[in-house]
Amino acid sequence: MSAHEVSILECPNCGAVLSAGSSNGAAGDLWPCLYCGALVRVSHTPTGPAQATVEGTVVQDVMARVRERVLAGAREEAIALCESSGVSRESAVEAVDALARSVSGRAIMSQALSPVGWLIAAAALAACGGGAWLAAAADGIAFWTGVVLATFASFNLLAISRGIGTSLRFLSAPRASALVRSVAEVGTRQAGGAPIRIFSLAVDVQPESGGSFHGQLVVPSREASVHKVQVGARFPVRYRPGDPSWLRYDALSDRS
């Protein structure tokens, strides 16, 4: 069995990818399908492949609301919504916690920076340095102006620090093309005063070196670009060798 087969499981109900990473793959885990709402129990054997069976289903409109609550950090509300679909409290807790691992704000903010993101990072770094210099070299109003500028810029750098880390890590990572098989909208976040819609995509990944595999890709999109997120679309991605389930959208290579 290849590493690709070990780290990726598909929903028995709709065929979409169940999880973005093997770290969720402990024996007996309940994995919610983002695309059809199935709650899939995953079991493992010492020698054979993992087995996935549907334990229950959350209707799609309710699952969409659950994803939104998870993205907003409202865990108890998300659990209550799952229970309203006839899911047991225990299963609802498992499902919501699994969703939080794959569609959390932390995971979303670890996307590689776009060209605009790099400009924001450069501007924040320059403002941080300029503010620190002003605070060290002046007094009175100029001193406090420097302190405020450096503090504000530091918070902006902190907000995109995961994106910077991902971008640096992927500078030498293998490139691939991802063909979208299924689309699930996770919810909306505010960034710079503008709404950013978050999508989870089940994709077929074709590396430049050959050897295709299935994966799950989280893609943030501004309203003007939402039309690009559809079944059959292709996105440039990069992946971590040895762990192809860890995919990131390659914004710098996207010319569409």
Residue pairs with C-beta under 8 A, 6 or more apart in sequence:
1 49
3 242
3 243
3 244
4 211
4 213
4 214
4 244
5 49
6 22
6 49
6 50
7 21
7 22
7 25
7 243
7 244
7 245
8 17
8 19
8 213
8 214
8 215
8 244
8 245
9 17
9 18
9 19
9 25
9 31
9 40
9 42
9 50
9 52
10 16
10 17
10 18
10 52
10 214
11 17
11 18
11 33
11 35
11 36
11 38
11 40
11 52
11 54
12 38
12 40
12 52
12 53
12 54
13 33
13 36
13 38
13 40
13 54
13 57
14 33
14 35
14 36
14 38
14 182
15 181
16 33
16 34
16 35
16 36
16 181
16 182
16 202
17 202
17 203
17 214
17 215
17 216
18 31
18 33
18 40
18 42
18 52
19 25
19 31
19 98
19 102
19 216
19 245
20 102
20 107
20 215
20 216
20 218
20 245
20 246
20 247
21 101
21 102
21 243
21 245
21 246
22 243
22 245
23 101
24 31
24 98
24 101
24 102
25 42
25 44
25 50
27 42
27 43
27 44
28 41
28 42
28 43
29 41
29 42
29 94
29 98
30 39
30 40
30 41
30 42
30 55
30 91
30 94
30 95
30 98
31 39
31 40
31 41
31 42
31 52
31 98
32 38
32 39
32 40
32 58
32 63
32 95
32 98
32 99
33 39
33 40
34 63
34 67
34 99
34 102
34 103
34 184
34 186
34 200
34 216
35 182
35 183
35 184
35 200
35 202
36 57
36 60
37 57
37 58
37 59
37 60
37 62
37 63
38 54
38 56
38 57
39 54
39 55
39 56
39 57
39 58
39 87
39 91
39 95
40 52
40 53
40 54
40 55
41 52
41 53
41 54
41 55
42 50
42 51
42 52
43 50
43 51
43 53
44 50
44 51
45 51
55 91
56 86
56 87
56 91
57 85
58 66
58 82
58 85
58 87
58 95
59 85
62 81
62 82
62 84
62 85
64 184
64 185
65 81
66 78
66 81
66 82
66 95
66 96
66 99
67 99
67 103
67 184
67 185
67 186
67 187
68 186
68 187
68 188
69 75
69 77
69 78
69 81
70 78
70 96
70 99
70 100
70 103
70 104
70 186
70 187
71 103
71 104
71 105
71 108
71 186
71 187
71 188
71 189
71 198
72 187
73 105
75 96
75 97
75 100
78 96
78 99
79 89
79 92
79 93
79 96
80 92
82 91
82 92
82 95
82 96
83 89
83 92
87 95
101 107
102 200
102 216
102 218
103 186
103 187
103 198
103 200
103 218
105 189
106 162
107 218
108 189
108 198
108 218
108 220
109 159
109 160
109 162
109 163
110 162
110 163
110 165
110 166
110 248
111 163
111 166
111 218
111 219
111 220
111 248
111 249
111 251
112 163
112 166
112 167
112 170
112 238
112 248
112 249
112 250
112 251
112 252
113 121
113 160
113 163
113 164
113 166
113 167
113 251
114 251
114 252
115 251
115 252
117 160
117 163
117 251
118 167
120 156
120 160
121 157
121 160
121 163
121 164
124 153
124 154
124 156
124 157
124 160
125 153
125 157
127 149
127 150
127 152
127 153
128 149
128 150
128 153
128 154
128 157
130 146
130 149
130 150
131 145
131 146
131 147
131 148
131 149
131 150
131 151
131 152
131 153
132 146
132 150
133 146
134 142
134 143
134 145
134 146
134 149
134 150
135 143
135 146
135 147
135 150
136 146
138 146
157 164
166 248
167 252
170 238
170 248
170 250
173 238
173 239
173 240
173 241
174 207
174 208
174 209
174 238
174 239
174 241
175 207
175 208
175 236
175 237
175 238
175 250
175 253
176 205
176 206
176 207
176 208
176 236
176 237
176 238
176 239
177 205
177 206
177 234
177 235
177 236
177 237
178 201
178 203
178 204
178 205
178 206
178 215
178 217
178 234
178 235
178 236
178 237
178 247
179 203
179 204
179 205
179 206
179 232
179 233
179 234
180 201
180 202
180 203
180 229
180 230
180 231
180 232
180 233
180 234
180 235
181 201
181 202
181 203
181 204
181 214
181 231
182 201
182 202
182 231
183 199
183 200
183 201
183 202
183 229
183 230
183 231
184 199
184 200
184 201
185 197
185 198
185 199
186 198
186 199
186 200
186 218
187 197
187 198
188 195
188 196
188 197
188 198
189 195
189 196
189 198
189 220
190 196
191 220
194 222
194 223
195 222
195 223
196 220
196 221
196 222
197 220
197 221
197 222
197 223
197 226
198 218
198 219
198 220
198 221
199 218
199 219
199 220
199 221
199 229
200 216
200 217
200 218
200 219
201 216
201 217
201 218
201 219
201 229
201 235
202 214
202 215
202 216
203 214
203 215
203 216
203 217
203 235
203 237
203 247
204 212
204 213
204 214
204 215
205 212
205 213
205 214
205 215
205 237
205 239
205 244
205 247
206 212
207 239
213 244
215 237
215 239
215 244
215 245
215 247
216 245
216 247
217 235
217 237
217 247
217 248
217 249
218 249
219 229
219 235
219 249
221 228
221 229
228 256
234 256
235 249
235 250
235 254
236 249
236 250
236 253
236 254
237 247
237 248
237 249
237 250
238 247
238 248
238 250
239 246
239 247
239 248
240 246
